[in-house]
Amino acid sequence: MRISQLAERSGVPVATLKYYLREGLVPPGEATSATQAVYGQEHLDRVALVRALLGPGGLSVARARVVLEVVDDDRLTVIDALATASAQLPGPAGDEQPDTAAVREHLERWGWVVDPASPALRDLAVALAAFEAAGFEMRTDYLDRYAEAARALGAIDVAEVPGDSRAGAVRHAVIGTLLVEPVLIALRRLAQQDAAVRRFC
């Protein structure tokens, strides 16, 4: 298909498709002349993926490019791909580098095995510090219940990763990590509304 047909089928304007191509988010089509190219189903799928990463995924073009490089890199293991994808998720703002010792102690107490260089360690330390700076107490039992729920969610995510194809596993793990995050946030807000109605009404 020509780029105009790709635009029609994907719902993305030609100008935006050309931008994706220039930025390397979508691979070039098969050249048929100096100024013409044809595109296939793989391009249509890639455009849909790019739209998801930039839209619901909330990634910048630079971060989306990193994620797509991970998806395309046949040398990465599923664990490495997951770590890279997680690192692209937006965390707390600022360049603050807090002490993560308390977070590491919690992880050890829970028996969690994680990458010691994971940006999520810093993100959790910043978030907990902000919670306490606002005058709230993050009790250990309270945090433990959150951790229990998070571990169950993590297990659900990993259980859904296909095991019969390394490429499929990486794609599922990476994209699932990024695009399920907004789903979890929305579900938590809705669950809070439901719990509030049941408790206070």
C-alpha positions in Angstrom: 0.0 0.0 0.0 1.1 3.6 -0.6 1.5 6.0 2.3 -1.9 7.5 1.6 -3.5 4.1 2.0 -1.5 3.5 5.1 -2.8 6.8 6.4 -6.4 5.8 5.5 -6.2 2.3 7.1 -4.4 3.5 10.3 -6.3 6.7 10.8 -3.1 8.6 11.1 -2.5 11.7 8.8 0.2 11.4 6.1 2.1 14.2 7.7 2.2 12.3 11.0 3.3 9.1 9.3 6.2 11.0 7.6 7.2 12.3 11.0 7.2 8.8 12.4 9.3 7.7 9.5 11.8 10.6 10.0 12.1 9.9 13.7 12.7 6.2 13.1 9.6 5.1 14.9 8.3 3.3 11.8 10.7 1.5 9.5 10.9 2.7 5.9 8.8 1.1 3.3 10.1 -0.8 0.2 11.3 1.8 -2.2 9.7 1.6 -5.7 11.3 4.9 -6.9 13.3 7.8 -5.6 10.2 9.3 -4.0 7.8 6.4 -3.6 7.6 3.4 -1.3 5.1 0.7 -0.5 4.1 -0.4 3.0 2.8 -3.7 4.4 0.8 -5.1 7.3 3.9 -4.8 9.5 3.9 -1.1 9.0 0.2 -0.9 9.9 0.9 -2.8 13.1 3.9 -0.6 13.9 1.9 2.6 13.4 -0.8 1.2 15.8 2.0 0.4 18.4 3.6 3.9 18.0 0.2 5.6 18.5 -0.4 3.5 21.7 3.0 4.3 23.1 2.7 8.1 22.4 -1.0 8.3 23.4 -2.2 6.0 26.2 1.3 5.0 27.1 2.2 8.6 27.7 5.8 8.3 26.3 7.8 11.0 24.6 9.1 10.3 21.2 12.6 9.7 22.6 11.3 7.2 25.2 9.1 5.5 22.6 12.1 5.1 20.4 14.0 3.3 23.2 11.1 0.9 23.7 10.8 0.1 20.0 14.5 -0.6 19.9 14.0 -3.1 22.7 11.2 -4.8 20.9 13.3 -5.0 17.7 16.5 -6.2 19.4 16.7 -10.0 19.1 19.7 -10.1 21.5 17.8 -9.0 24.6 16.4 -11.5 27.1 12.8 -11.0 28.3 14.1 -9.8 31.7 16.4 -7.2 30.1 13.6 -6.1 27.9 11.3 -5.7 30.9 13.9 -3.7 32.8 14.4 -1.3 29.8 10.6 -0.9 29.3 10.1 -0.2 33.0 12.8 2.4 33.0 10.9 4.4 30.3 7.8 4.7 32.4 7.4 8.2 33.9 8.4 8.4 37.5 8.4 11.2 40.1 9.6 14.5 38.7 13.0 15.9 39.5 16.6 14.7 39.6 16.5 13.8 43.3 18.6 10.8 44.2 17.2 9.7 47.6 18.6 7.1 49.9 17.0 3.8 48.9 18.2 1.8 51.9 14.7 1.7 53.5 13.1 0.6 50.3 15.7 -2.2 49.9 15.0 -3.3 53.4 11.3 -3.6 52.6 12.1 -5.6 49.5 14.3 -7.9 51.4 11.6 -8.4 54.1 9.1 -9.2 51.4 11.6 -11.6 49.7 11.5 -9.8 46.4 14.2 -10.4 43.8 14.7 -7.2 41.7 17.4 -5.5 39.7 19.5 -3.4 42.1 19.8 -0.7 39.5 16.1 -0.5 38.8 14.8 3.1 38.6 11.7 1.9 40.4 13.8 1.8 43.6 14.4 5.5 43.4 10.8 6.2 42.3 9.4 4.3 45.4 11.9 6.1 47.7 10.8 9.5 46.3 7.1 8.7 46.5 7.4 7.5 50.1 9.3 10.6 51.1 6.7 12.8 49.5 3.9 11.0 51.3 5.6 11.5 54.7 6.6 15.1 53.9 2.9 15.8 53.4 2.2 14.8 57.0 1.0 11.2 56.4 2.5 8.2 58.1 3.3 5.2 55.8 2.8 2.5 58.3 4.6 -0.8 57.6 1.4 -2.8 57.7 -0.2 -0.4 55.2 2.8 -0.6 52.8 2.8 -4.4 53.2 -0.8 -4.6 52.0 0.1 -2.5 48.9 3.1 -4.7 48.3 1.0 -7.8 48.5 -1.5 -6.4 45.9 1.4 -5.3 43.7 3.0 -8.7 43.8 -0.2 -10.3 42.8 -0.5 -7.9 39.8 3.1 -8.6 38.8 2.5 -12.3 38.9 -0.6 -11.8 36.6 1.4 -9.8 34.2 4.3 -12.3 33.9 2.0 -15.3 33.7 0.4 -13.8 30.5 3.8 -13.5 28.7 3.9 -16.2 26.0 6.7 -18.7 26.4 6.8 -20.2 22.9 8.4 -17.2 21.2 11.2 -15.0 22.4 10.1 -12.1 20.1 6.5 -12.5 21.2 7.5 -12.7 24.8 9.5 -9.5 24.6 6.8 -7.6 22.7 4.2 -8.7 25.2 6.3 -8.0 28.2 7.4 -4.5 27.0 4.1 -3.3 25.6 2.1 -4.9 28.5 4.3 -3.1 31.0 3.8 0.3 29.4 0.1 0.1 28.4 -1.3 -1.7 31.4 -0.1 1.0 33.7 -2.9 3.4 32.8 -5.4 0.6 33.1 -4.2 -0.1 36.7 -4.4 3.6 37.6 -7.9 3.9 36.3 -9.1 0.7 38.0 -7.6 1.8 41.3 -9.5 5.1 41.1 -12.7 3.3 40.3 -12.2 0.8 43.1 -11.7 3.7 45.6 -15.0 5.2 44.5 -16.7 1.9 45.0 -15.1 1.4 48.4 -16.1 4.9 49.4 -19.7 4.4 48.4 -19.9 1.2 50.3 -18.3 2.7 53.4 -19.8 6.1 53.6 -23.2 5.9 52.0 
